Amino acid sequence: MSFSVIGKGTPKRDGAEKVTGHTQFLHDVVLPRMVHGAILRTQYPHARILRIDTSAAEALPGVLAVITADRVEQHPVGFAKDHLALKGGTADGGKVRCIRDEIAAVAALTEEIAQEATRLIRVDYEELPAVFDPDSALRPGAPLIHNELGSNLVNLKYQFAHGDVESAFAQAHVVVEG
């Protein structure tokens, strides 16, 4: 049996543009009055943030704003809406729990200025014991990563609801069940 598609090469629609360097990627876009951003990330797997000093970054010419977790209203993101965009604020116990957790964001006139501003932010940490795999996280006496849960064994149950299902069924022209 011979197939017309299976086992055959399929040319990519944008293949020619990519291999000739003509594809425009997001980082290639430059718009009038565009602002550039950079994120300061922690280098610690588990630590409490004692203090964040952004004054030198804010004083750098070309910096438009520097924000940290306690300076802006946090709106949790992710599937369970349990992930804060910026870590280390009072909402999450002032902790970072993973190398590269985001702790400050900078907006500046150029990408270079934004990156330089992140290097000027000073963060004082209290390093905390960390766990690096599920086995060590479940051992008796293992450091708690999320103190508010009381355990490293997270048994999350998700219930999501949006809208009035019964009303939607009543107004539907057809309801298919089963």
VMD Tcl script that builds the backbone (N, CA, C; Angstrom):
set m [mol new atoms 534]
animate dup $m
set s [atomselect $m all]
$s set {name element resname resid chain x y z} {
  {N N MET 1 A 0.839 -1.171 0.000}
  {CA C MET 1 A 0.000 0.000 0.000}
  {C C MET 1 A 0.888 1.239 0.000}
  {N N SER 2 A 0.546 2.215 -0.759}
  {CA C SER 2 A 1.300 3.456 -0.863}
  {C C SER 2 A 0.457 4.604 -0.309}
  {N N PHE 3 A 1.094 5.417 0.517}
  {CA C PHE 3 A 0.390 6.553 1.105}
  {C C PHE 3 A 0.848 7.839 0.439}
  {N N SER 4 A -0.048 8.796 0.363}
  {CA C SER 4 A 0.312 10.061 -0.269}
  {C C SER 4 A 1.018 11.010 0.696}
  {N N VAL 5 A 0.841 10.825 2.002}
  {CA C VAL 5 A 1.439 11.735 2.975}
  {C C VAL 5 A 2.354 11.003 3.950}
  {N N ILE 6 A 1.918 9.864 4.481}
  {CA C ILE 6 A 2.681 9.134 5.491}
  {C C ILE 6 A 4.000 8.663 4.889}
  {N N GLY 7 A 5.082 8.973 5.617}
  {CA C GLY 7 A 6.400 8.555 5.164}
  {C C GLY 7 A 7.022 9.490 4.153}
  {N N LYS 8 A 6.338 10.540 3.799}
  {CA C LYS 8 A 6.844 11.501 2.813}
  {C C LYS 8 A 7.300 12.774 3.519}
  {N N GLY 9 A 8.262 13.435 2.944}
  {CA C GLY 9 A 8.706 14.715 3.472}
  {C C GLY 9 A 7.646 15.773 3.212}
  {N N THR 10 A 7.432 16.620 4.184}
  {CA C THR 10 A 6.469 17.705 4.028}
  {C C THR 10 A 7.212 19.021 4.201}
  {N N PRO 11 A 7.278 19.819 3.146}
  {CA C PRO 11 A 7.993 21.091 3.278}
  {C C PRO 11 A 7.270 22.030 4.247}
  {N N LYS 12 A 8.057 22.743 5.049}
  {CA C LYS 12 A 7.474 23.717 5.968}
  {C C LYS 12 A 7.048 24.944 5.172}
  {N N ARG 13 A 5.915 25.498 5.549}
  {CA C ARG 13 A 5.421 26.688 4.848}
  {C C ARG 13 A 6.405 27.847 4.925}
  {N N ASP 14 A 7.036 27.999 6.087}
  {CA C ASP 14 A 7.945 29.126 6.271}
  {C C ASP 14 A 9.410 28.713 6.170}
  {N N GLY 15 A 9.664 27.527 5.655}
  {CA C GLY 15 A 11.034 27.017 5.579}
  {C C GLY 15 A 11.967 27.902 4.783}
  {N N ALA 16 A 11.543 28.326 3.608}
  {CA C ALA 16 A 12.406 29.159 2.758}
  {C C ALA 16 A 12.739 30.479 3.437}
  {N N GLU 17 A 11.743 31.100 4.071}
  {CA C GLU 17 A 11.994 32.377 4.753}
  {C C GLU 17 A 12.984 32.202 5.907}
  {N N LYS 18 A 12.860 31.086 6.615}
  {CA C LYS 18 A 13.757 30.862 7.751}
  {C C LYS 18 A 15.190 30.606 7.307}
  {N N VAL 19 A 15.385 29.754 6.312}
  {CA C VAL 19 A 16.754 29.417 5.916}
  {C C VAL 19 A 17.436 30.545 5.156}
  {N N THR 20 A 16.659 31.485 4.631}
  {CA C THR 20 A 17.268 32.625 3.930}
  {C C THR 20 A 17.392 33.848 4.827}
  {N N GLY 21 A 16.931 33.723 6.091}
  {CA C GLY 21 A 17.073 34.829 7.030}
  {C C GLY 21 A 16.041 35.923 6.870}
  {N N HIS 22 A 14.944 35.653 6.204}
  {CA C HIS 22 A 13.922 36.669 5.984}
  {C C HIS 22 A 12.779 36.637 6.994}
  {N N THR 23 A 12.734 35.622 7.847}
  {CA C THR 23 A 11.658 35.536 8.835}
  {C C THR 23 A 11.867 36.600 9.901}
  {N N GLN 24 A 10.791 37.297 10.241}
  {CA C GLN 24 A 10.870 38.293 11.298}
  {C C GLN 24 A 10.351 37.658 12.587}
  {N N PHE 25 A 11.233 37.577 13.579}
  {CA C PHE 25 A 10.882 37.025 14.875}
  {C C PHE 25 A 10.518 38.164 15.824}
  {N N LEU 26 A 9.916 37.822 16.952}
  {CA C LEU 26 A 9.483 38.830 17.909}
  {C C LEU 26 A 10.625 39.757 18.325}
  {N N HIS 27 A 11.810 39.195 18.533}
  {CA C HIS 27 A 12.943 40.025 18.955}
  {C C HIS 27 A 13.431 40.956 17.849}
  {N N ASP 28 A 12.973 40.750 16.621}
  {CA C ASP 28 A 13.347 41.621 15.511}
  {C C ASP 28 A 12.454 42.852 15.415}
  {N N VAL 29 A 11.329 42.839 16.091}
  {CA C VAL 29 A 10.357 43.926 15.979}
  {C C VAL 29 A 10.813 45.124 16.803}
  {N N VAL 30 A 10.814 46.280 16.183}
  {CA C VAL 30 A 11.113 47.535 16.869}
  {C C VAL 30 A 9.964 48.486 16.562}
  {N N LEU 31 A 9.316 48.966 17.611}
  {CA C LEU 31 A 8.173 49.852 17.460}
  {C C LEU 31 A 8.502 51.220 18.030}
  {N N PRO 32 A 7.821 52.259 17.563}
  {CA C PRO 32 A 8.052 53.591 18.132}
  {C C PRO 32 A 7.728 53.593 19.625}
  {N N ARG 33 A 8.558 54.265 20.406}
  {CA C ARG 33 A 8.382 54.409 21.854}
  {C C ARG 33 A 8.345 53.067 22.585}
  {N N MET 34 A 8.988 52.064 22.021}
  {CA C MET 34 A 8.987 50.733 22.624}
  {C C MET 34 A 9.780 50.733 23.932}
  {N N VAL 35 A 9.257 50.027 24.913}
  {CA C VAL 35 A 9.911 49.871 26.208}
  {C C VAL 35 A 10.446 48.447 26.285}
  {N N HIS 36 A 11.619 48.299 26.867}
  {CA C HIS 36 A 12.259 46.987 26.991}
  {C C HIS 36 A 12.219 46.540 28.448}
  {N N GLY 37 A 12.114 45.245 28.651}
  {CA C GLY 37 A 12.039 44.718 30.002}
  {C C GLY 37 A 13.131 43.710 30.289}
  {N N ALA 38 A 13.419 43.549 31.565}
  {CA C ALA 38 A 14.373 42.534 32.023}
  {C C ALA 38 A 13.906 42.053 33.394}
  {N N ILE 39 A 14.199 40.806 33.679}
  {CA C ILE 39 A 13.790 40.184 34.940}
  {C C ILE 39 A 15.027 39.814 35.751}
  {N N LEU 40 A 15.022 40.166 37.030}
  {CA C LEU 40 A 16.069 39.708 37.951}
  {C C LEU 40 A 15.586 38.408 38.569}
  {N N ARG 41 A 16.415 37.380 38.475}
  {CA C ARG 41 A 16.072 36.056 38.998}
  {C C ARG 41 A 17.042 35.683 40.113}
  {N N THR 42 A 16.548 34.918 41.059}
  {CA C THR 42 A 17.394 34.489 42.171}
  {C C THR 42 A 18.338 33.372 41.737}
  {N N GLN 43 A 19.443 33.265 42.443}
  {CA C GLN 43 A 20.375 32.163 42.192}
  {C C GLN 43 A 20.269 31.105 43.285}
  {N N TYR 44 A 19.302 31.271 44.199}
  {CA C TYR 44 A 19.168 30.341 45.322}
  {C C TYR 44 A 17.975 29.407 45.118}
  {N N PRO 45 A 18.134 28.126 45.493}
  {CA C PRO 45 A 17.014 27.193 45.357}
  {C C PRO 45 A 15.949 27.364 46.443}
  {N N HIS 46 A 16.329 27.945 47.578}
  {CA C HIS 46 A 15.380 28.145 48.670}
  {C C HIS 46 A 15.972 29.203 49.585}
  {N N ALA 47 A 15.290 30.327 49.704}
  {CA C ALA 47 A 15.813 31.413 50.531}
  {C C ALA 47 A 14.685 32.365 50.900}
  {N N ARG 48 A 14.915 33.083 51.987}
  {CA C ARG 48 A 13.998 34.147 52.386}
  {C C ARG 48 A 14.637 35.467 51.956}
  {N N ILE 49 A 13.841 36.309 51.336}
  {CA C ILE 49 A 14.344 37.625 50.940}
  {C C ILE 49 A 14.188 38.560 52.132}
  {N N LEU 50 A 15.308 39.104 52.583}
  {CA C LEU 50 A 15.300 40.008 53.726}
  {C C LEU 50 A 15.105 41.453 53.288}
  {N N ARG 51 A 15.700 41.802 52.145}
  {CA C ARG 51 A 15.638 43.194 51.690}
  {C C ARG 51 A 15.959 43.240 50.210}
  {N N ILE 52 A 15.267 44.110 49.496}
  {CA C ILE 52 A 15.576 44.374 48.092}
  {C C ILE 52 A 15.799 45.870 47.957}
  {N N ASP 53 A 16.980 46.252 47.495}
  {CA C ASP 53 A 17.309 47.663 47.289}
  {C C ASP 53 A 17.371 47.930 45.789}
  {N N THR 54 A 16.402 48.674 45.301}
  {CA C THR 54 A 16.332 48.978 43.867}
  {C C THR 54 A 16.770 50.405 43.558}
  {N N SER 55 A 17.264 51.133 44.550}
  {CA C SER 55 A 17.551 52.562 44.369}
  {C C SER 55 A 18.578 52.827 43.271}
  {N N ALA 56 A 19.639 52.043 43.194}
  {CA C ALA 56 A 20.654 52.264 42.149}
  {C C ALA 56 A 20.071 51.985 40.766}
  {N N ALA 57 A 19.255 50.968 40.659}
  {CA C ALA 57 A 18.623 50.651 39.372}
  {C C ALA 57 A 17.667 51.760 38.961}
  {N N GLU 58 A 16.898 52.259 39.914}
  {CA C GLU 58 A 15.937 53.324 39.612}
  {C C GLU 58 A 16.629 54.623 39.225}
  {N N ALA 59 A 17.840 54.846 39.732}
  {CA C ALA 59 A 18.585 56.066 39.424}
  {C C ALA 59 A 19.293 56.002 38.076}
  {N N LEU 60 A 19.397 54.835 37.482}
  {CA C LEU 60 A 20.083 54.682 36.202}
  {C C LEU 60 A 19.306 55.413 35.113}
  {N N PRO 61 A 19.955 56.323 34.377}
  {CA C PRO 61 A 19.260 57.026 33.293}
  {C C PRO 61 A 18.690 56.035 32.276}
  {N N GLY 62 A 17.453 56.258 31.892}
  {CA C GLY 62 A 16.795 55.383 30.930}
  {C C GLY 62 A 15.906 54.333 31.559}
  {N N VAL 63 A 15.971 54.186 32.888}
  {CA C VAL 63 A 15.088 53.243 33.579}
  {C C VAL 63 A 13.753 53.941 33.831}
  {N N LEU 64 A 12.680 53.298 33.430}
  {CA C LEU 64 A 11.343 53.862 33.583}
  {C C LEU 64 A 10.635 53.350 34.833}
  {N N ALA 65 A 10.896 52.102 35.211}
  {CA C ALA 65 A 10.244 51.531 36.392}
  {C C ALA 65 A 10.992 50.294 36.852}
  {N N VAL 66 A 10.958 50.076 38.156}
  {CA C VAL 66 A 11.465 48.840 38.758}
  {C C VAL 66 A 10.372 48.367 39.705}
  {N N ILE 67 A 9.935 47.120 39.533}
  {CA C ILE 67 A 8.891 46.610 40.415}
  {C C ILE 67 A 9.356 45.334 41.106}
  {N N THR 68 A 8.850 45.160 42.315}
  {CA C THR 68 A 9.075 43.941 43.085}
  {C C THR 68 A 7.705 43.440 43.550}
  {N N ALA 69 A 7.673 42.278 44.152}
  {CA C ALA 69 A 6.406 41.644 44.533}
  {C C ALA 69 A 5.544 42.521 45.429}
  {N N ASP 70 A 6.149 43.251 46.342}
  {CA C ASP 70 A 5.360 44.053 47.274}
  {C C ASP 70 A 4.978 45.421 46.724}
  {N N ARG 71 A 5.446 45.761 45.528}
  {CA C ARG 71 A 5.125 47.068 44.953}
  {C C ARG 71 A 3.930 47.044 44.006}
  {N N VAL 72 A 3.508 45.867 43.609}
  {CA C VAL 72 A 2.390 45.767 42.667}
  {C C VAL 72 A 1.401 44.719 43.162}
  {N N GLU 73 A 0.158 44.881 42.756}
  {CA C GLU 73 A -0.840 43.872 43.084}
  {C C GLU 73 A -0.524 42.614 42.294}
  {N N GLN 74 A -0.484 41.499 42.974}
  {CA C GLN 74 A -0.147 40.227 42.327}
  {C C GLN 74 A -1.418 39.514 41.885}
  {N N HIS 75 A -1.403 39.022 40.663}
  {CA C HIS 75 A -2.499 38.217 40.138}
  {C C HIS 75 A -1.928 36.845 39.815}
  {N N PRO 76 A -2.228 35.832 40.626}
  {CA C PRO 76 A -1.666 34.498 40.388}
  {C C PRO 76 A -1.975 33.987 38.985}
  {N N VAL 77 A -1.019 33.247 38.428}
  {CA C VAL 77 A -1.151 32.689 37.089}
  {C C VAL 77 A -0.958 31.180 37.159}
  {N N GLY 78 A -1.165 30.515 36.066}
  {CA C GLY 78 A -0.965 29.074 35.993}
  {C C GLY 78 A -2.277 28.327 36.072}
  {N N PHE 79 A -2.200 27.040 35.848}
  {CA C PHE 79 A -3.381 26.182 35.818}
  {C C PHE 79 A -4.195 26.298 37.094}
  {N N ALA 80 A -3.524 26.257 38.230}
  {CA C ALA 80 A -4.226 26.303 39.513}
  {C C ALA 80 A -4.278 27.712 40.081}
  {N N LYS 81 A -3.838 28.688 39.320}
  {CA C LYS 81 A -3.799 30.077 39.780}
  {C C LYS 81 A -3.069 30.188 41.119}
  {N N ASP 82 A -1.945 29.470 41.218}
  {CA C ASP 82 A -1.184 29.458 42.462}
  {C C ASP 82 A 0.241 29.953 42.260}
  {N N HIS 83 A 0.522 30.533 41.123}
  {CA C HIS 83 A 1.881 30.944 40.790}
  {C C HIS 83 A 1.929 32.468 40.714}
  {N N LEU 84 A 2.697 33.083 41.603}
  {CA C LEU 84 A 2.838 34.534 41.581}
  {C C LEU 84 A 3.916 34.924 40.582}
  {N N ALA 85 A 3.668 35.980 39.838}
  {CA C ALA 85 A 4.618 36.404 38.811}
  {C C ALA 85 A 5.950 36.832 39.416}
  {N N LEU 86 A 5.921 37.564 40.513}
  {CA C LEU 86 A 7.140 37.980 41.202}
  {C C LEU 86 A 7.155 37.353 42.587}
  {N N LYS 87 A 8.282 36.774 42.951}
  {CA C LYS 87 A 8.401 36.063 44.226}
  {C C LYS 87 A 9.071 36.954 45.268}
  {N N GLY 88 A 8.951 36.519 46.523}
  {CA C GLY 88 A 9.667 37.186 47.596}
  {C C GLY 88 A 8.877 38.249 48.314}
  {N N GLY 89 A 7.609 38.408 47.984}
  {CA C GLY 89 A 6.776 39.389 48.665}
  {C C GLY 89 A 6.081 38.781 49.862}
  {N N THR 90 A 5.324 39.603 50.566}
  {CA C THR 90 A 4.628 39.107 51.748}
  {C C THR 90 A 3.570 38.063 51.388}
  {N N ALA 91 A 3.026 38.106 50.169}
  {CA C ALA 91 A 1.983 37.152 49.765}
  {C C ALA 91 A 2.494 35.718 49.741}
  {N N ASP 92 A 3.781 35.527 49.491}
  {CA C ASP 92 A 4.317 34.157 49.464}
  {C C ASP 92 A 5.355 33.934 50.559}
  {N N GLY 93 A 5.220 34.665 51.650}
  {CA C GLY 93 A 6.105 34.462 52.790}
  {C C GLY 93 A 7.505 35.008 52.599}
  {N N GLY 94 A 7.699 35.844 51.600}
  {CA C GLY 94 A 9.005 36.440 51.369}
  {C C GLY 94 A 10.053 35.460 50.902}
  {N N LYS 95 A 9.616 34.358 50.291}
  {CA C LYS 95 A 10.555 33.303 49.917}
  {C C LYS 95 A 10.680 33.127 48.412}
  {N N VAL 96 A 11.851 32.619 48.034}
  {CA C VAL 96 A 12.044 32.054 46.700}
  {C C VAL 96 A 12.225 30.558 46.915}
  {N N ARG 97 A 11.727 29.779 45.960}
  {CA C ARG 97 A 11.706 28.325 46.147}
  {C C ARG 97 A 12.353 27.566 45.009}
  {N N CYS 98 A 12.923 28.292 44.093}
  {CA C CYS 98 A 13.490 27.648 42.915}
  {C C CYS 98 A 14.541 28.572 42.313}
  {N N ILE 99 A 15.661 28.002 41.906}
  {CA C ILE 99 A 16.660 28.803 41.202}
  {C C ILE 99 A 15.978 29.443 40.003}
  {N N ARG 100 A 16.209 30.691 39.816}
  {CA C ARG 100 A 15.650 31.500 38.724}
  {C C ARG 100 A 14.231 31.984 38.999}
  {N N ASP 101 A 13.732 31.875 40.242}
  {CA C ASP 101 A 12.466 32.527 40.565}
  {C C ASP 101 A 12.618 34.018 40.267}
  {N N GLU 102 A 11.577 34.624 39.764}
  {CA C GLU 102 A 11.596 36.030 39.374}
  {C C GLU 102 A 11.346 36.899 40.603}
  {N N ILE 103 A 12.237 37.871 40.863}
  {CA C ILE 103 A 12.057 38.692 42.059}
  {C C ILE 103 A 11.940 40.182 41.777}
  {N N ALA 104 A 12.317 40.625 40.589}
  {CA C ALA 104 A 12.151 42.036 40.228}
  {C C ALA 104 A 12.059 42.151 38.712}
  {N N ALA 105 A 11.344 43.187 38.276}
  {CA C ALA 105 A 11.218 43.454 36.843}
  {C C ALA 105 A 11.587 44.904 36.583}
  {N N VAL 106 A 12.264 45.133 35.468}
  {CA C VAL 106 A 12.719 46.467 35.090}
  {C C VAL 106 A 12.148 46.819 33.727}
  {N N ALA 107 A 11.684 48.050 33.587}
  {CA C ALA 107 A 11.286 48.595 32.286}
  {C C ALA 107 A 12.233 49.743 31.973}
  {N N ALA 108 A 12.788 49.749 30.755}
  {CA C ALA 108 A 13.778 50.762 30.397}
  {C C ALA 108 A 13.678 51.104 28.913}
  {N N LEU 109 A 14.407 52.142 28.523}
  {CA C LEU 109 A 14.363 52.611 27.138}
  {C C LEU 109 A 15.074 51.686 26.165}
  {N N THR 110 A 16.068 50.932 26.655}
  {CA C THR 110 A 16.766 49.976 25.789}
  {C C THR 110 A 16.942 48.659 26.538}
  {N N GLU 111 A 17.185 47.610 25.776}
  {CA C GLU 111 A 17.419 46.300 26.382}
  {C C GLU 111 A 18.676 46.331 27.248}
  {N N GLU 112 A 19.695 47.026 26.777}
  {CA C GLU 112 A 20.963 47.099 27.517}
  {C C GLU 112 A 20.778 47.796 28.862}
  {N N ILE 113 A 20.012 48.886 28.865}
  {CA C ILE 113 A 19.767 49.600 30.125}
  {C C ILE 113 A 18.972 48.716 31.086}
  {N N ALA 114 A 17.980 48.015 30.571}
  {CA C ALA 114 A 17.172 47.129 31.419}
  {C C ALA 114 A 18.046 46.052 32.056}
  {N N GLN 115 A 18.935 45.443 31.264}
  {CA C GLN 115 A 19.828 44.405 31.798}
  {C C GLN 115 A 20.784 44.987 32.838}
  {N N GLU 116 A 21.342 46.164 32.555}
  {CA C GLU 116 A 22.256 46.806 33.506}
  {C C GLU 116 A 21.530 47.115 34.813}
  {N N ALA 117 A 20.295 47.559 34.722}
  {CA C ALA 117 A 19.522 47.882 35.926}
  {C C ALA 117 A 19.325 46.646 36.802}
  {N N THR 118 A 19.092 45.490 36.203}
  {CA C THR 118 A 18.931 44.276 37.027}
  {C C THR 118 A 20.214 43.964 37.785}
  {N N ARG 119 A 21.364 44.280 37.174}
  {CA C ARG 119 A 22.644 44.030 37.861}
  {C C ARG 119 A 22.861 44.995 39.030}
  {N N LEU 120 A 22.163 46.124 39.027}
  {CA C LEU 120 A 22.313 47.113 40.099}
  {C C LEU 120 A 21.385 46.855 41.291}
  {N N ILE 121 A 20.440 45.968 41.142}
  {CA C ILE 121 A 19.511 45.656 42.236}
  {C C ILE 121 A 20.238 44.782 43.263}
  {N N ARG 122 A 20.163 45.180 44.513}
  {CA C ARG 122 A 20.818 44.441 45.593}
  {C C ARG 122 A 19.758 43.699 46.403}
  {N N VAL 123 A 19.986 42.407 46.591}
  {CA C VAL 123 A 19.042 41.573 47.338}
  {C C VAL 123 A 19.790 40.887 48.474}
  {N N ASP 124 A 19.273 41.034 49.687}
  {CA C ASP 124 A 19.825 40.323 50.841}
  {C C ASP 124 A 18.950 39.105 51.095}
  {N N TYR 125 A 19.597 37.940 51.161}
  {CA C TYR 125 A 18.893 36.674 51.341}
  {C C TYR 125 A 19.297 36.013 52.643}
  {N N GLU 126 A 18.408 35.221 53.184}
  {CA C GLU 126 A 18.738 34.248 54.218}
  {C C GLU 126 A 18.564 32.894 53.536}
  {N N GLU 127 A 19.690 32.235 53.263}
  {CA C GLU 127 A 19.602 30.932 52.593}
  {C C GLU 127 A 18.917 29.930 53.511}
  {N N LEU 128 A 18.052 29.129 52.929}
  {CA C LEU 128 A 17.324 28.104 53.668}
  {C C LEU 128 A 17.690 26.735 53.110}
  {N N PRO 129 A 17.577 25.683 53.932}
  {CA C PRO 129 A 17.846 24.339 53.410}
  {C C PRO 129 A 16.890 24.039 52.257}
  {N N ALA 130 A 17.393 23.355 51.262}
  {CA C ALA 130 A 16.594 23.052 50.072}
  {C C ALA 130 A 16.478 21.550 49.878}
  {N N VAL 131 A 15.524 21.158 49.090}
  {CA C VAL 131 A 15.402 19.767 48.657}
  {C C VAL 131 A 15.480 19.756 47.138}
  {N N PHE 132 A 16.039 18.671 46.597}
  {CA C PHE 132 A 16.296 18.646 45.160}
  {C C PHE 132 A 15.651 17.476 44.431}
  {N N ASP 133 A 14.962 16.619 45.178}
  {CA C ASP 133 A 14.278 15.504 44.525}
  {C C ASP 133 A 13.125 15.063 45.421}
  {N N PRO 134 A 12.158 14.342 44.867}
  {CA C PRO 134 A 10.990 13.932 45.654}
  {C C PRO 134 A 11.335 13.071 46.863}
  {N N ASP 135 A 12.314 12.193 46.731}
  {CA C ASP 135 A 12.665 11.320 47.860}
  {C C ASP 135 A 13.139 12.119 49.064}
  {N N SER 136 A 14.057 13.059 48.840}
  {CA C SER 136 A 14.555 13.842 49.976}
  {C C SER 136 A 13.480 14.798 50.495}
  {N N ALA 137 A 12.578 15.245 49.647}
  {CA C ALA 137 A 11.500 16.138 50.087}
  {C C ALA 137 A 10.535 15.436 51.027}
  {N N LEU 138 A 10.399 14.117 50.883}
  {CA C LEU 138 A 9.441 13.365 51.699}
  {C C LEU 138 A 10.055 12.739 52.944}
  {N N ARG 139 A 11.363 12.877 53.129}
  {CA C ARG 139 A 12.008 12.316 54.322}
  {C C ARG 139 A 11.571 13.082 55.572}
  {N N PRO 140 A 11.479 12.374 56.704}
  {CA C PRO 140 A 11.151 13.070 57.957}
  {C C PRO 140 A 12.177 14.168 58.235}
  {N N GLY 141 A 11.694 15.320 58.631}
  {CA C GLY 141 A 12.576 16.436 58.941}
  {C C GLY 141 A 13.032 17.234 57.735}
  {N N ALA 142 A 12.558 16.894 56.554}
  {CA C ALA 142 A 12.945 17.649 55.354}
  {C C ALA 142 A 12.435 19.084 55.478}
  {N N PRO 143 A 13.201 20.042 54.985}
  {CA C PRO 143 A 12.740 21.430 55.060}
  {C C PRO 143 A 11.453 21.620 54.252}
  {N N LEU 144 A 10.532 22.388 54.822}
  {CA C LEU 144 A 9.284 22.675 54.114}
  {C C LEU 144 A 9.530 23.752 53.065}
  {N N ILE 145 A 9.131 23.471 51.863}
  {CA C ILE 145 A 9.288 24.448 50.791}
  {C C ILE 145 A 8.123 25.435 50.806}
  {N N HIS 146 A 6.923 24.934 50.977}
  {CA C HIS 146 A 5.726 25.773 51.096}
  {C C HIS 146 A 5.184 25.600 52.513}
  {N N ASN 147 A 5.631 26.450 53.425}
  {CA C ASN 147 A 5.255 26.329 54.840}
  {C C ASN 147 A 3.745 26.300 55.027}
  {N N GLU 148 A 3.027 27.078 54.229}
  {CA C GLU 148 A 1.580 27.188 54.405}
  {C C GLU 148 A 0.848 25.867 54.137}
  {N N LEU 149 A 1.490 24.925 53.425}
  {CA C LEU 149 A 0.864 23.630 53.149}
  {C C LEU 149 A 1.108 22.622 54.264}
  {N N GLY 150 A 2.143 22.859 55.086}
  {CA C GLY 150 A 2.426 21.970 56.201}
  {C C GLY 150 A 3.116 20.674 55.833}
  {N N SER 151 A 3.363 20.455 54.556}
  {CA C SER 151 A 3.991 19.221 54.103}
  {C C SER 151 A 4.558 19.441 52.703}
  {N N ASN 152 A 5.569 18.660 52.376}
  {CA C ASN 152 A 6.078 18.683 50.999}
  {C C ASN 152 A 5.305 17.730 50.097}
  {N N LEU 153 A 4.434 16.927 50.704}
  {CA C LEU 153 A 3.571 16.046 49.922}
  {C C LEU 153 A 2.311 16.844 49.604}
  {N N VAL 154 A 2.261 17.333 48.414}
  {CA C VAL 154 A 1.160 18.208 48.021}
  {C C VAL 154 A 0.077 17.371 47.359}
  {N N ASN 155 A -1.081 17.387 47.956}
  {CA C ASN 155 A -2.223 16.655 47.419}
  {C C ASN 155 A -3.261 17.693 47.003}
  {N N LEU 156 A -3.065 18.240 45.829}
  {CA C LEU 156 A -3.958 19.293 45.361}
  {C C LEU 156 A -5.168 18.709 44.653}
  {N N LYS 157 A -6.299 19.279 44.931}
  {CA C LYS 157 A -7.526 18.911 44.232}
  {C C LYS 157 A -8.055 20.183 43.585}
  {N N TYR 158 A -8.326 20.101 42.321}
  {CA C TYR 158 A -8.780 21.269 41.588}
  {C C TYR 158 A -10.253 21.146 41.249}
  {N N GLN 159 A -10.979 22.195 41.493}
  {CA C GLN 159 A -12.357 22.287 41.042}
  {C C GLN 159 A -12.488 23.625 40.342}
  {N N PHE 160 A -12.903 23.572 39.116}
  {CA C PHE 160 A -13.048 24.791 38.340}
  {C C PHE 160 A -14.491 24.930 37.901}
  {N N ALA 161 A -15.025 26.102 38.029}
  {CA C ALA 161 A -16.383 26.373 37.574}
  {C C ALA 161 A -16.408 27.776 36.999}
  {N N HIS 162 A -17.138 27.919 35.913}
  {CA C HIS 162 A -17.270 29.237 35.303}
  {C C HIS 162 A -18.640 29.319 34.653}
  {N N GLY 163 A -19.404 30.286 35.038}
  {CA C GLY 163 A -20.711 30.467 34.429}
  {C C GLY 163 A -21.789 29.614 35.071}
  {N N ASP 164 A -22.969 29.674 34.485}
  {CA C ASP 164 A -24.136 28.948 34.974}
  {C C ASP 164 A -24.435 27.810 34.011}
  {N N VAL 165 A -23.973 26.613 34.335}
  {CA C VAL 165 A -24.097 25.459 33.444}
  {C C VAL 165 A -25.561 25.117 33.196}
  {N N GLU 166 A -26.358 25.104 34.248}
  {CA C GLU 166 A -27.779 24.745 34.090}
  {C C GLU 166 A -28.491 25.718 33.159}
  {N N SER 167 A -28.204 26.991 33.298}
  {CA C SER 167 A -28.815 27.995 32.422}
  {C C SER 167 A -28.361 27.802 30.978}
  {N N ALA 168 A -27.086 27.484 30.793}
  {CA C ALA 168 A -26.569 27.250 29.440}
  {C C ALA 168 A -27.246 26.042 28.807}
  {N N PHE 169 A -27.449 24.969 29.577}
  {CA C PHE 169 A -28.165 23.796 29.057}
  {C C PHE 169 A -29.599 24.171 28.674}
  {N N ALA 170 A -30.256 24.958 29.520}
  {CA C ALA 170 A -31.649 25.339 29.261}
  {C C ALA 170 A -31.783 26.182 27.996}
  {N N GLN 171 A -30.765 26.990 27.689}
  {CA C GLN 171 A -30.823 27.876 26.528}
  {C C GLN 171 A -30.267 27.240 25.262}
  {N N ALA 172 A -29.621 26.106 25.378}
  {CA C ALA 172 A -28.999 25.470 24.211}
  {C C ALA 172 A -30.052 24.876 23.288}
  {N N HIS 173 A -29.794 24.950 21.975}
  {CA C HIS 173 A -30.687 24.338 20.992}
  {C C HIS 173 A -30.586 22.816 21.061}
  {N N VAL 174 A -29.377 22.326 21.342}
  {CA C VAL 174 A -29.147 20.887 21.416}
  {C C VAL 174 A -28.190 20.616 22.568}
  {N N VAL 175 A -28.462 19.581 23.345}
  {CA C VAL 175 A -27.556 19.129 24.397}
  {C C VAL 175 A -27.228 17.671 24.100}
  {N N VAL 176 A -25.946 17.385 23.949}
  {CA C VAL 176 A -25.500 16.021 23.682}
  {C C VAL 176 A -24.851 15.499 24.954}
  {N N GLU 177 A -25.336 14.386 25.461}
  {CA C GLU 177 A -24.792 13.810 26.686}
  {C C GLU 177 A -24.371 12.371 26.441}
  {N N GLY 178 A -23.476 11.895 27.312}
  {CA C GLY 178 A -23.108 10.487 27.263}
  {C C GLY 178 A -21.937 10.163 26.500}
}
mol reanalyze $m
mol bondsrecalc $m
mol representation Tube
mol addrep $m
